[in-house]
Amino acid sequence: MVIKKFVSNVLNANNYIVKFKKSAIIIDPSVGAEKIASELEGFEVKGIFLTHAHADHFMHIDKVHERYNCKIFLHRNAKEKLEDSYKNCSQLFHRDIKFKFSDSEYEYVYDGCVINIDNHKIKIIETPGHSDCSVCIIIGDAIFTGDTLFSGTIGRTDIYSSNSYELQMSLKKIRAINKNLNLYPGHGIESTLFKQFENNFYFQNL
């Protein structure tokens, strides 16, 4: 498994590509299809995964989906946000970003579900708080946390569908993962879960 990160020029959102033997997935398409195309030559893109549906994390989902014609994997609560620029918070950075896809193009994920791609298991953990559609994605020794958990801090809880209590509960769920996974957040630098458990202020009083 190979992980490649791209950083968007809007709020520095991280866009990840995860490459397996012959297939690949795209996590949070915040950069354009043409930018990621060279990394995907020779690979079949099996899905676009959203950690949550805030617009800075899916700004280019329309063109990426058009190019690779694959399923969009997302929490059920994310659909309304894709279609509403207030609910997806794009209005906060003075944009009106919204997309609508047919139901057949969506694959809804839920807590504990596992998607198999190229004999790799992609496990979903629901982690509401920053948004009611937030999930973490575990693949092998990697966890993609979106805006639930960053290196040194956590996601904000003062926007549509966010909830500080739910985020605390989600951090407890992440804290219960008894494995030192490599952390790939929605913004900022990579880390590990154990480093965050030891050094991130928000884990200290859980």
ABEGO torsion letter per residue (X at the ends): XBBBBBBBABGGBBBBBBBBAABBBBBGBABBAAAAAAAABGBBBAEBBBABBBAAAAAAAAAAAAAAGBBBBBBAAAAAAAABAAAAGAAAAGBBBBBBBBAAABBBBBBGBBBBBGGBBBBBBBBBGABAABBBBBBEABBBAEAABBBGBBBBAABBGBBAAAAAAAAAAAAABBBBBBBBBABEBBBBAAAAAAABAAAAAX
